[in-house]
Amino acid sequence: MEARSKQDENKQAGSTQGFRGFVRWAMTPPQSYVVYLVCLFLVAGSSFYIGTLKPKKAVWLGPAAISAPR
């Protein structure tokens, strides 16, 4: 009975350590450079993609007035 409860505790501790373990792994020098470059490419790529989207024409704008100054 006692051995089973220890295994359950280890499983619960392992599930909470998953994200923290990944963060610790990603903060070590070789991996941190790769994580930084991946984030940089994601931000640059998404901003490029968003910049290429065509805006919709505004419906509320009417034609220019005839008596508009030139």
PQR file with spaces between the fields and no chain letter, atoms N, CA, C, O and H, PARSE charges and radii, in Angstrom:
ATOM       1  N    MET     1       0.821   -1.188    0.000 -0.4000 1.5000
ATOM       2  CA   MET     1       0.000    0.000    0.000 -0.0000 2.0000
ATOM       3  C    MET     1       0.872    1.261    0.000  0.5500 1.7000
ATOM       4  O    MET     1       0.579    2.238   -0.689 -0.5500 1.4000
ATOM       5  N    GLU     2       1.933    1.213    0.778 -0.4000 1.5000
ATOM       6  CA   GLU     2       2.793    2.388    0.886 -0.0000 2.0000
ATOM       7  C    GLU     2       3.559    2.649   -0.408  0.5500 1.7000
ATOM       8  O    GLU     2       3.778    3.804   -0.774 -0.5500 1.4000
ATOM       9  H    GLU     2       2.171    0.420    1.338  0.4000 1.0000
ATOM      10  N    ALA     3       3.962    1.601   -1.094 -0.4000 1.5000
ATOM      11  CA   ALA     3       4.695    1.747   -2.347 -0.0000 2.0000
ATOM      12  C    ALA     3       3.804    2.380   -3.417  0.5500 1.7000
ATOM      13  O    ALA     3       4.275    3.178   -4.227 -0.5500 1.4000
ATOM      14  H    ALA     3       3.784    0.663   -0.797  0.4000 1.0000
ATOM      15  N    ARG     4       2.544    2.031   -3.419 -0.4000 1.5000
ATOM      16  CA   ARG     4       1.618    2.598   -4.409 -0.0000 2.0000
ATOM      17  C    ARG     4       1.430    4.097   -4.172  0.5500 1.7000
ATOM      18  O    ARG     4       1.382    4.863   -5.134 -0.5500 1.4000
ATOM      19  H    ARG     4       2.161    1.383   -2.761  0.4000 1.0000
ATOM      20  N    SER     5       1.325    4.525   -2.930 -0.4000 1.5000
ATOM      21  CA   SER     5       1.135    5.953   -2.653 -0.0000 2.0000
ATOM      22  C    SER     5       2.381    6.747   -3.047  0.5500 1.7000
ATOM      23  O    SER     5       2.264    7.894   -3.478 -0.5500 1.4000
ATOM      24  H    SER     5       1.364    3.902   -2.149  0.4000 1.0000
ATOM      25  N    LYS     6       3.556    6.165   -2.908 -0.4000 1.5000
ATOM      26  CA   LYS     6       4.786    6.842   -3.333 -0.0000 2.0000
ATOM      27  C    LYS     6       4.793    7.025   -4.845  0.5500 1.7000
ATOM      28  O    LYS     6       5.213    8.071   -5.339 -0.5500 1.4000
ATOM      29  H    LYS     6       3.651    5.233   -2.557  0.4000 1.0000
ATOM      30  N    GLN     7       4.332    6.021   -5.584 -0.4000 1.5000
ATOM      31  CA   GLN     7       4.274    6.131   -7.035 -0.0000 2.0000
ATOM      32  C    GLN     7       3.292    7.214   -7.446  0.5500 1.7000
ATOM      33  O    GLN     7       3.568    7.979   -8.370 -0.5500 1.4000
ATOM      34  H    GLN     7       3.990    5.171   -5.183  0.4000 1.0000
ATOM      35  N    ASP     8       2.141    7.292   -6.766 -0.4000 1.5000
ATOM      36  CA   ASP     8       1.158    8.326   -7.074 -0.0000 2.0000
ATOM      37  C    ASP     8       1.718    9.714   -6.815  0.5500 1.7000
ATOM      38  O    ASP     8       1.477   10.643   -7.587 -0.5500 1.4000
ATOM      39  H    ASP     8       1.917    6.671   -6.015  0.4000 1.0000
ATOM      40  N    GLU     9       2.468    9.853   -5.723 -0.4000 1.5000
ATOM      41  CA   GLU     9       3.070   11.151   -5.422 -0.0000 2.0000
ATOM      42  C    GLU     9       4.095   11.525   -6.488  0.5500 1.7000
ATOM      43  O    GLU     9       4.179   12.685   -6.891 -0.5500 1.4000
ATOM      44  H    GLU     9       2.663    9.099   -5.096  0.4000 1.0000
ATOM      45  N    ASN    10       4.869   10.553   -6.942 -0.4000 1.5000
ATOM      46  CA   ASN    10       5.872   10.822   -7.975 -0.0000 2.0000
ATOM      47  C    ASN    10       5.206   11.220   -9.286  0.5500 1.7000
ATOM      48  O    ASN    10       5.703   12.098   -9.992 -0.5500 1.4000
ATOM      49  H    ASN    10       4.801    9.611   -6.615  0.4000 1.0000
ATOM      50  N    LYS    11       4.084   10.581   -9.616 -0.4000 1.5000
ATOM      51  CA   LYS    11       3.376   10.938  -10.844 -0.0000 2.0000
ATOM      52  C    LYS    11       2.823   12.352  -10.754  0.5500 1.7000
ATOM      53  O    LYS    11       2.886   13.103  -11.727 -0.5500 1.4000
ATOM      54  H    LYS    11       3.681    9.868   -9.042  0.4000 1.0000
ATOM      55  N    GLN    12       2.283   12.723   -9.600 -0.4000 1.5000
ATOM      56  CA   GLN    12       1.745   14.077   -9.436 -0.0000 2.0000
ATOM      57  C    GLN    12       2.862   15.105   -9.479  0.5500 1.7000
ATOM      58  O    GLN    12       2.697   16.165  -10.082 -0.5500 1.4000
ATOM      59  H    GLN    12       2.232   12.113   -8.809  0.4000 1.0000
ATOM      60  N    ALA    13       3.975   14.818   -8.861 -0.4000 1.5000
ATOM      61  CA   ALA    13       5.102   15.749   -8.878 -0.0000 2.0000
ATOM      62  C    ALA    13       5.664   15.856  -10.294  0.5500 1.7000
ATOM      63  O    ALA    13       6.080   16.939  -10.707 -0.5500 1.4000
ATOM      64  H    ALA    13       4.109   13.957   -8.371  0.4000 1.0000
ATOM      65  N    GLY    14       5.684   14.765  -11.038 -0.4000 1.5000
ATOM      66  CA   GLY    14       6.192   14.783  -12.407 -0.0000 2.0000
ATOM      67  C    GLY    14       5.311   15.598  -13.323  0.5500 1.7000
ATOM      68  O    GLY    14       5.814   16.260  -14.231 -0.5500 1.4000
ATOM      69  H    GLY    14       5.347   13.885  -10.702  0.4000 1.0000
ATOM      70  N    SER    15       4.003   15.568  -13.107 -0.4000 1.5000
ATOM      71  CA   SER    15       3.107   16.334  -13.969 -0.0000 2.0000
ATOM      72  C    SER    15       3.250   17.831  -13.725  0.5500 1.7000
ATOM      73  O    SER    15       3.113   18.620  -14.660 -0.5500 1.4000
ATOM      74  H    SER    15       3.594   15.030  -12.369  0.4000 1.0000
ATOM      75  N    THR    16       3.521   18.234  -12.498 -0.4000 1.5000
ATOM      76  CA   THR    16       3.715   19.662  -12.228 -0.0000 2.0000
ATOM      77  C    THR    16       5.103   20.115  -12.658  0.5500 1.7000
ATOM      78  O    THR    16       5.312   21.298  -12.924 -0.5500 1.4000
ATOM      79  H    THR    16       3.633   17.593  -11.738  0.4000 1.0000
ATOM      80  N    GLN    17       6.056   19.185  -12.730 -0.4000 1.5000
ATOM      81  CA   GLN    17       7.408   19.532  -13.138 -0.0000 2.0000
ATOM      82  C    GLN    17       7.560   19.580  -14.654  0.5500 1.7000
ATOM      83  O    GLN    17       8.620   19.971  -15.143 -0.5500 1.4000
ATOM      84  H    GLN    17       5.886   18.224  -12.515  0.4000 1.0000
ATOM      85  N    GLY    18       6.550   19.200  -15.402 -0.4000 1.5000
ATOM      86  CA   GLY    18       6.650   19.153  -16.854 -0.0000 2.0000
ATOM      87  C    GLY    18       6.986   20.489  -17.465  0.5500 1.7000
ATOM      88  O    GLY    18       7.959   20.601  -18.211 -0.5500 1.4000
ATOM      89  H    GLY    18       5.689   18.882  -15.005  0.4000 1.0000
ATOM      90  N    PHE    19       6.203   21.502  -17.167 -0.4000 1.5000
ATOM      91  CA   PHE    19       6.453   22.819  -17.739 -0.0000 2.0000
ATOM      92  C    PHE    19       7.699   23.441  -17.138  0.5500 1.7000
ATOM      93  O    PHE    19       8.503   24.049  -17.844 -0.5500 1.4000
ATOM      94  H    PHE    19       5.413   21.411  -16.561  0.4000 1.0000
ATOM      95  N    ARG    20       7.856   23.285  -15.823 -0.4000 1.5000
ATOM      96  CA   ARG    20       9.053   23.840  -15.186 -0.0000 2.0000
ATOM      97  C    ARG    20      10.314   23.167  -15.702  0.5500 1.7000
ATOM      98  O    ARG    20      11.343   23.816  -15.886 -0.5500 1.4000
ATOM      99  H    ARG    20       7.203   22.791  -15.250  0.4000 1.0000
ATOM     100  N    GLY    21      10.230   21.878  -15.930 -0.4000 1.5000
ATOM     101  CA   GLY    21      11.368   21.160  -16.480 -0.0000 2.0000
ATOM     102  C    GLY    21      11.712   21.641  -17.877  0.5500 1.7000
ATOM     103  O    GLY    21      12.885   21.768  -18.226 -0.5500 1.4000
ATOM     104  H    GLY    21       9.394   21.351  -15.780  0.4000 1.0000
ATOM     105  N    PHE    22      10.678   21.910  -18.684 -0.4000 1.5000
ATOM     106  CA   PHE    22      10.916   22.437  -20.029 -0.0000 2.0000
ATOM     107  C    PHE    22      11.547   23.820  -19.961  0.5500 1.7000
ATOM     108  O    PHE    22      12.457   24.126  -20.732 -0.5500 1.4000
ATOM     109  H    PHE    22       9.724   21.807  -18.400  0.4000 1.0000
ATOM     110  N    VAL    23      11.070   24.662  -19.040 -0.4000 1.5000
ATOM     111  CA   VAL    23      11.637   26.014  -18.909 -0.0000 2.0000
ATOM     112  C    VAL    23      13.087   25.930  -18.473  0.5500 1.7000
ATOM     113  O    VAL    23      13.936   26.653  -18.993 -0.5500 1.4000
ATOM     114  H    VAL    23      10.331   24.414  -18.414  0.4000 1.0000
ATOM     115  N    ARG    24      13.380   25.044  -17.512 -0.4000 1.5000
ATOM     116  CA   ARG    24      14.775   24.884  -17.094 -0.0000 2.0000
ATOM     117  C    ARG    24      15.647   24.394  -18.248  0.5500 1.7000
ATOM     118  O    ARG    24      16.774   24.855  -18.425 -0.5500 1.4000
ATOM     119  H    ARG    24      12.690   24.456  -17.090  0.4000 1.0000
ATOM     120  N    TRP    25      15.112   23.451  -19.034 -0.4000 1.5000
ATOM     121  CA   TRP    25      15.860   22.932  -20.169 -0.0000 2.0000
ATOM     122  C    TRP    25      16.084   24.037  -21.196  0.5500 1.7000
ATOM     123  O    TRP    25      17.171   24.141  -21.764 -0.5500 1.4000
ATOM     124  H    TRP    25      14.196   23.076  -18.890  0.4000 1.0000
ATOM     125  N    ALA    26      15.066   24.862  -21.440 -0.4000 1.5000
ATOM     126  CA   ALA    26      15.155   25.906  -22.457 -0.0000 2.0000
ATOM     127  C    ALA    26      16.049   27.060  -22.026  0.5500 1.7000
ATOM     128  O    ALA    26      16.492   27.835  -22.873 -0.5500 1.4000
ATOM     129  H    ALA    26      14.183   24.777  -20.978  0.4000 1.0000
ATOM     130  N    MET    27      16.326   27.193  -20.739 -0.4000 1.5000
ATOM     131  CA   MET    27      17.143   28.301  -20.263 -0.0000 2.0000
ATOM     132  C    MET    27      18.636   27.994  -20.269  0.5500 1.7000
ATOM     133  O    MET    27      19.443   28.892  -20.030 -0.5500 1.4000
ATOM     134  H    MET    27      15.967   26.562  -20.051  0.4000 1.0000
ATOM     135  N    THR    28      19.021   26.756  -20.532 -0.4000 1.5000
ATOM     136  CA   THR    28      20.443   26.445  -20.589 -0.0000 2.0000
ATOM     137  C    THR    28      21.027   27.015  -21.883  0.5500 1.7000
ATOM     138  O    THR    28      20.320   27.080  -22.889 -0.5500 1.4000
ATOM     139  H    THR    28      18.365   26.027  -20.726  0.4000 1.0000
ATOM     140  N    PRO    29      22.282   27.424  -21.884 -0.5600 1.5000
ATOM     141  CA   PRO    29      22.839   28.190  -23.007  0.2800 2.0000
ATOM     142  C    PRO    29      22.630   27.648  -24.411  0.5500 1.7000
ATOM     143  O    PRO    29      22.179   28.428  -25.250 -0.5500 1.4000
ATOM     144  N    PRO    30      22.906   26.409  -24.756 -0.5600 1.5000
ATOM     145  CA   PRO    30      22.702   26.049  -26.174  0.2800 2.0000
ATOM     146  C    PRO    30      21.237   26.096  -26.587  0.5500 1.7000
ATOM     147  O    PRO    30      20.913   26.561  -27.680 -0.5500 1.4000
ATOM     148  N    GLN    31      20.346   25.613  -25.714 -0.4000 1.5000
ATOM     149  CA   GLN    31      18.930   25.598  -26.053 -0.0000 2.0000
ATOM     150  C    GLN    31      18.334   26.997  -26.034  0.5500 1.7000
ATOM     151  O    GLN    31      17.413   27.279  -26.800 -0.5500 1.4000
ATOM     152  H    GLN    31      20.609   25.234  -24.826  0.4000 1.0000
ATOM     153  N    SER    32      18.830   27.866  -25.188 -0.4000 1.5000
ATOM     154  CA   SER    32      18.261   29.213  -25.097 -0.0000 2.0000
ATOM     155  C    SER    32      18.464   29.974  -26.398  0.5500 1.7000
ATOM     156  O    SER    32      17.607   30.769  -26.784 -0.5500 1.4000
ATOM     157  H    SER    32      19.578   27.636  -24.565  0.4000 1.0000
ATOM     158  N    TYR    33      19.578   29.748  -27.079 -0.4000 1.5000
ATOM     159  CA   TYR    33      19.798   30.411  -28.366 -0.0000 2.0000
ATOM     160  C    TYR    33      18.796   29.928  -29.409  0.5500 1.7000
ATOM     161  O    TYR    33      18.273   30.718  -30.195 -0.5500 1.4000
ATOM     162  H    TYR    33      20.274   29.102  -26.766  0.4000 1.0000
ATOM     163  N    VAL    34      18.539   28.639  -29.406 -0.4000 1.5000
ATOM     164  CA   VAL    34      17.582   28.078  -30.363 -0.0000 2.0000
ATOM     165  C    VAL    34      16.174   28.565  -30.056  0.5500 1.7000
ATOM     166  O    VAL    34      15.435   28.926  -30.972 -0.5500 1.4000
ATOM     167  H    VAL    34      18.964   27.998  -28.768  0.4000 1.0000
ATOM     168  N    VAL    35      15.791   28.582  -28.785 -0.4000 1.5000
ATOM     169  CA   VAL    35      14.456   29.055  -28.393 -0.0000 2.0000
ATOM     170  C    VAL    35      14.293   30.523  -28.781  0.5500 1.7000
ATOM     171  O    VAL    35      13.234   30.923  -29.264 -0.5500 1.4000
ATOM     172  H    VAL    35      16.391   28.288  -28.041  0.4000 1.0000
ATOM     173  N    TYR    36      15.338   31.327  -28.571 -0.4000 1.5000
ATOM     174  CA   TYR    36      15.285   32.741  -28.936 -0.0000 2.0000
ATOM     175  C    TYR    36      15.099   32.902  -30.448  0.5500 1.7000
ATOM     176  O    TYR    36      14.274   33.705  -30.884 -0.5500 1.4000
ATOM     177  H    TYR    36      16.199   31.002  -28.179  0.4000 1.0000
ATOM     178  N    LEU    37      15.852   32.150  -31.244 -0.4000 1.5000
ATOM     179  CA   LEU    37      15.729   32.256  -32.697 -0.0000 2.0000
ATOM     180  C    LEU    37      14.366   31.790  -33.191  0.5500 1.7000
ATOM     181  O    LEU    37      13.803   32.389  -34.107 -0.5500 1.4000
ATOM     182  H    LEU    37      16.522   31.497  -30.889  0.4000 1.0000
ATOM     183  N    VAL    38      13.833   30.733  -32.599 -0.4000 1.5000
ATOM     184  CA   VAL    38      12.509   30.254  -32.993 -0.0000 2.0000
ATOM     185  C    VAL    38      11.459   31.317  -32.691  0.5500 1.7000
ATOM     186  O    VAL    38      10.591   31.582  -33.522 -0.5500 1.4000
ATOM     187  H    VAL    38      14.291   30.245  -31.855  0.4000 1.0000
ATOM     188  N    CYS    39      11.530   31.928  -31.509 -0.4000 1.5000
ATOM     189  CA   CYS    39      10.575   32.996  -31.166 -0.0000 2.0000
ATOM     190  C    CYS    39      10.748   34.200  -32.090  0.5500 1.7000
ATOM     191  O    CYS    39       9.762   34.823  -32.486 -0.5500 1.4000
ATOM     192  H    CYS    39      12.235   31.713  -30.833  0.4000 1.0000
ATOM     193  N    LEU    40      11.977   34.527  -32.429 -0.4000 1.5000
ATOM     194  CA   LEU    40      12.231   35.647  -33.326 -0.0000 2.0000
ATOM     195  C    LEU    40      11.627   35.396  -34.705  0.5500 1.7000
ATOM     196  O    LEU    40      11.004   36.285  -35.286 -0.5500 1.4000
ATOM     197  H    LEU    40      12.777   34.022  -32.107  0.4000 1.0000
ATOM     198  N    PHE    41      11.814   34.171  -35.232 -0.4000 1.5000
ATOM     199  CA   PHE    41      11.227   33.834  -36.529 -0.0000 2.0000
ATOM     200  C    PHE    41       9.708   33.813  -36.478  0.5500 1.7000
ATOM     201  O    PHE    41       9.053   34.212  -37.440 -0.5500 1.4000
ATOM     202  H    PHE    41      12.319   33.449  -34.760  0.4000 1.0000
ATOM     203  N    LEU    42       9.139   33.354  -35.370 -0.4000 1.5000
ATOM     204  CA   LEU    42       7.679   33.352  -35.241 -0.0000 2.0000
ATOM     205  C    LEU    42       7.119   34.775  -35.238  0.5500 1.7000
ATOM     206  O    LEU    42       6.115   35.048  -35.895 -0.5500 1.4000
ATOM     207  H    LEU    42       9.671   33.031  -34.588  0.4000 1.0000
ATOM     208  N    VAL    43       7.756   35.666  -34.513 -0.4000 1.5000
ATOM     209  CA   VAL    43       7.288   37.055  -34.463 -0.0000 2.0000
ATOM     210  C    VAL    43       7.470   37.717  -35.822  0.5500 1.7000
ATOM     211  O    VAL    43       6.560   38.394  -36.301 -0.5500 1.4000
ATOM     212  H    VAL    43       8.572   35.444  -33.979  0.4000 1.0000
ATOM     213  N    ALA    44       8.623   37.536  -36.451 -0.4000 1.5000
ATOM     214  CA   ALA    44       8.872   38.152  -37.757 -0.0000 2.0000
ATOM     215  C    ALA    44       7.934   37.584  -38.822  0.5500 1.7000
ATOM     216  O    ALA    44       7.394   38.332  -39.637 -0.5500 1.4000
ATOM     217  H    ALA    44       9.362   36.986  -36.062  0.4000 1.0000
ATOM     218  N    GLY    45       7.741   36.284  -38.817 -0.4000 1.5000
ATOM     219  CA   GLY    45       6.858   35.663  -39.797 -0.0000 2.0000
ATOM     220  C    GLY    45       5.416   36.072  -39.619  0.5500 1.7000
ATOM     221  O    GLY    45       4.717   36.332  -40.599 -0.5500 1.4000
ATOM     222  H    GLY    45       8.179   35.676  -38.154  0.4000 1.0000
ATOM     223  N    SER    46       4.959   36.134  -38.376 -0.4000 1.5000
ATOM     224  CA   SER    46       3.566   36.532  -38.149 -0.0000 2.0000
ATOM     225  C    SER    46       3.354   38.001  -38.489  0.5500 1.7000
ATOM     226  O    SER    46       2.303   38.357  -39.020 -0.5500 1.4000
ATOM     227  H    SER    46       5.527   35.923  -37.580  0.4000 1.0000
ATOM     228  N    SER    47       4.322   38.860  -38.198 -0.4000 1.5000
ATOM     229  CA   SER    47       4.154   40.268  -38.542 -0.0000 2.0000
ATOM     230  C    SER    47       4.182   40.464  -40.058  0.5500 1.7000
ATOM     231  O    SER    47       3.465   41.312  -40.589 -0.5500 1.4000
ATOM     232  H    SER    47       5.176   38.571  -37.766  0.4000 1.0000
ATOM     233  N    PHE    48       5.009   39.681  -40.753 -0.4000 1.5000
ATOM     234  CA   PHE    48       5.024   39.758  -42.211 -0.0000 2.0000
ATOM     235  C    PHE    48       3.693   39.292  -42.779  0.5500 1.7000
ATOM     236  O    PHE    48       3.144   39.918  -43.685 -0.5500 1.4000
ATOM     237  H    PHE    48       5.592   38.992  -40.322  0.4000 1.0000
ATOM     238  N    TYR    49       3.177   38.190  -42.245 -0.4000 1.5000
ATOM     239  CA   TYR    49       1.892   37.669  -42.727 -0.0000 2.0000
ATOM     240  C    TYR    49       0.760   38.654  -42.453  0.5500 1.7000
ATOM     241  O    TYR    49      -0.091   38.877  -43.314 -0.5500 1.4000
ATOM     242  H    TYR    49       3.623   37.682  -41.509  0.4000 1.0000
ATOM     243  N    ILE    50       0.747   39.231  -41.286 -0.4000 1.5000
ATOM     244  CA   ILE    50      -0.301   40.203  -40.949 -0.0000 2.0000
ATOM     245  C    ILE    50      -0.180   41.436  -41.835  0.5500 1.7000
ATOM     246  O    ILE    50      -1.193   42.028  -42.207 -0.5500 1.4000
ATOM     247  H    ILE    50       1.439   39.050  -40.587  0.4000 1.0000
ATOM     248  N    GLY    51       1.039   41.831  -42.178 -0.4000 1.5000
ATOM     249  CA   GLY    51       1.243   42.990  -43.039 -0.0000 2.0000
ATOM     250  C    GLY    51       0.802   42.761  -44.468  0.5500 1.7000
ATOM     251  O    GLY    51       0.485   43.717  -45.175 -0.5500 1.4000
ATOM     252  H    GLY    51       1.862   41.350  -41.876  0.4000 1.0000
ATOM     253  N    THR    52       0.773   41.509  -44.909 -0.4000 1.5000
ATOM     254  CA   THR    52       0.359   41.229  -46.279 -0.0000 2.0000
ATOM     255  C    THR    52      -1.142   41.076  -46.426  0.5500 1.7000
ATOM     256  O    THR    52      -1.641   40.985  -47.547 -0.5500 1.4000
ATOM     257  H    THR    52       1.030   40.732  -44.335  0.4000 1.0000
ATOM     258  N    LEU    53      -1.872   41.045  -45.329 -0.4000 1.5000
ATOM     259  CA   LEU    53      -3.325   40.912  -45.427 -0.0000 2.0000
ATOM     260  C    LEU    53      -3.923   42.197  -45.988  0.5500 1.7000
ATOM     261  O    LEU    53      -3.490   43.293  -45.630 -0.5500 1.4000
ATOM     262  H    LEU    53      -1.467   41.119  -44.417  0.4000 1.0000
ATOM     263  N    LYS    54      -4.896   42.069  -46.847 -0.4000 1.5000
ATOM     264  CA   LYS    54      -5.530   43.242  -47.450 -0.0000 2.0000
ATOM     265  C    LYS    54      -6.694   43.687  -46.581  0.5500 1.7000
ATOM     266  O    LYS    54      -7.559   42.885  -46.228 -0.5500 1.4000
ATOM     267  H    LYS    54      -5.248   41.179  -47.137  0.4000 1.0000
ATOM     268  N    PRO    55      -6.712   44.969  -46.238 -0.5600 1.5000
ATOM     269  CA   PRO    55      -7.839   45.441  -45.420  0.2800 2.0000
ATOM     270  C    PRO    55      -9.115   45.504  -46.249  0.5500 1.7000
ATOM     271  O    PRO    55      -9.082   45.700  -47.463 -0.5500 1.4000
ATOM     272  N    LYS    56     -10.216   45.338  -45.574 -0.4000 1.5000
ATOM     273  CA   LYS    56     -11.501   45.438  -46.262 -0.0000 2.0000
ATOM     274  C    LYS    56     -11.826   46.907  -46.499  0.5500 1.7000
ATOM     275  O    LYS    56     -11.449   47.773  -45.710 -0.5500 1.4000
ATOM     276  H    LYS    56     -10.243   45.179  -44.587  0.4000 1.0000
ATOM     277  N    LYS    57     -12.520   47.174  -47.580 -0.4000 1.5000
ATOM     278  CA   LYS    57     -12.905   48.548  -47.858 -0.0000 2.0000
ATOM     279  C    LYS    57     -13.988   48.970  -46.877  0.5500 1.7000
ATOM     280  O    LYS    57     -14.868   48.184  -46.525 -0.5500 1.4000
ATOM     281  H    LYS    57     -12.826   46.470  -48.221  0.4000 1.0000
ATOM     282  N    ALA    58     -13.911   50.201  -46.450 -0.4000 1.5000
ATOM     283  CA   ALA    58     -14.910   50.722  -45.530 -0.0000 2.0000
ATOM     284  C    ALA    58     -16.199   50.983  -46.298  0.5500 1.7000
ATOM     285  O    ALA    58     -16.181   51.617  -47.353 -0.5500 1.4000
ATOM     286  H    ALA    58     -13.196   50.839  -46.736  0.4000 1.0000
ATOM     287  N    VAL    59     -17.298   50.501  -45.780 -0.4000 1.5000
ATOM     288  CA   VAL    59     -18.583   50.629  -46.451 -0.0000 2.0000
ATOM     289  C    VAL    59     -19.162   52.028  -46.259  0.5500 1.7000
ATOM     290  O    VAL    59     -19.876   52.526  -47.129 -0.5500 1.4000
ATOM     291  H    VAL    59     -17.313   49.985  -44.923  0.4000 1.0000
ATOM     292  N    TRP    60     -18.865   52.652  -45.149 -0.4000 1.5000
ATOM     293  CA   TRP    60     -19.500   53.923  -44.820 -0.0000 2.0000
ATOM     294  C    TRP    60     -18.927   55.099  -45.602  0.5500 1.7000
ATOM     295  O    TRP    60     -19.513   56.182  -45.570 -0.5500 1.4000
ATOM     296  H    TRP    60     -18.285   52.247  -44.442  0.4000 1.0000
ATOM     297  N    LEU    61     -17.802   54.931  -46.305 -0.4000 1.5000
ATOM     298  CA   LEU    61     -17.255   56.029  -47.088 -0.0000 2.0000
ATOM     299  C    LEU    61     -17.982   56.116  -48.427  0.5500 1.7000
ATOM     300  O    LEU    61     -18.066   55.137  -49.168 -0.5500 1.4000
ATOM     301  H    LEU    61     -17.326   54.052  -46.331  0.4000 1.0000
ATOM     302  N    GLY    62     -18.488   57.267  -48.714 -0.4000 1.5000
ATOM     303  CA   GLY    62     -19.192   57.471  -49.991 -0.0000 2.0000
ATOM     304  C    GLY    62     -18.255   58.077  -51.009  0.5500 1.7000
ATOM     305  O    GLY    62     -17.072   58.272  -50.729 -0.5500 1.4000
ATOM     306  H    GLY    62     -18.419   58.062  -48.112  0.4000 1.0000
ATOM     307  N    PRO    63     -18.776   58.379  -52.197 -0.5600 1.5000
ATOM     308  CA   PRO    63     -17.939   59.017  -53.235  0.2800 2.0000
ATOM     309  C    PRO    63     -17.580   60.449  -52.830  0.5500 1.7000
ATOM     310  O    PRO    63     -18.259   61.075  -52.017 -0.5500 1.4000
ATOM     311  N    ALA    64     -16.502   60.940  -53.418 -0.4000 1.5000
ATOM     312  CA   ALA    64     -16.063   62.291  -53.123 -0.0000 2.0000
ATOM     313  C    ALA    64     -17.089   63.312  -53.610  0.5500 1.7000
ATOM     314  O    ALA    64     -17.777   63.073  -54.603 -0.5500 1.4000
ATOM     315  H    ALA    64     -15.951   60.431  -54.079  0.4000 1.0000
ATOM     316  N    ALA    65     -17.194   64.433  -52.926 -0.4000 1.5000
ATOM     317  CA   ALA    65     -18.141   65.489  -53.315 -0.0000 2.0000
ATOM     318  C    ALA    65     -17.692   66.128  -54.628  0.5500 1.7000
ATOM     319  O    ALA    65     -16.497   66.210  -54.910 -0.5500 1.4000
ATOM     320  H    ALA    65     -16.635   64.627  -52.120  0.4000 1.0000
ATOM     321  N    ILE    66     -18.644   66.571  -55.411 -0.4000 1.5000
ATOM     322  CA   ILE    66     -18.340   67.180  -56.709 -0.0000 2.0000
ATOM     323  C    ILE    66     -17.656   68.524  -56.523  0.5500 1.7000
ATOM     324  O    ILE    66     -16.797   68.907  -57.318 -0.5500 1.4000
ATOM     325  H    ILE    66     -19.615   66.504  -55.182  0.4000 1.0000
ATOM     326  N    SER    67     -18.032   69.230  -55.488 -0.4000 1.5000
ATOM     327  CA   SER    67     -17.483   70.574  -55.277 -0.0000 2.0000
ATOM     328  C    SER    67     -16.228   70.536  -54.420  0.5500 1.7000
ATOM     329  O    SER    67     -15.891   71.543  -53.797 -0.5500 1.4000
ATOM     330  H    SER    67     -18.730   68.919  -54.842  0.4000 1.0000
ATOM     331  N    ALA    68     -15.533   69.425  -54.367 -0.4000 1.5000
ATOM     332  CA   ALA    68     -14.313   69.339  -53.579 -0.0000 2.0000
ATOM     333  C    ALA    68     -13.220   70.174  -54.244  0.5500 1.7000
ATOM     334  O    ALA    68     -13.085   70.141  -55.467 -0.5500 1.4000
ATOM     335  H    ALA    68     -15.806   68.607  -54.873  0.4000 1.0000
ATOM     336  N    PRO    69     -12.446   70.916  -53.469 -0.5600 1.5000
ATOM     337  CA   PRO    69     -11.370   71.748  -54.051  0.2800 2.0000
ATOM     338  C    PRO    69     -10.273   70.869  -54.610  0.5500 1.7000
ATOM     339  O    PRO    69     -10.034   69.758  -54.137 -0.5500 1.4000
ATOM     340  N    ARG    70      -9.612   71.393  -55.629 -0.4000 1.5000
ATOM     341  CA   ARG    70      -8.532   70.631  -56.264 -0.0000 2.0000
ATOM     342  C    ARG    70      -7.210   71.081  -55.801  0.5500 1.7000
ATOM     343  O    ARG    70      -6.189   70.547  -56.234 -0.5500 1.4000
ATOM     344  H    ARG    70      -9.806   72.296  -56.013  0.4000 1.0000
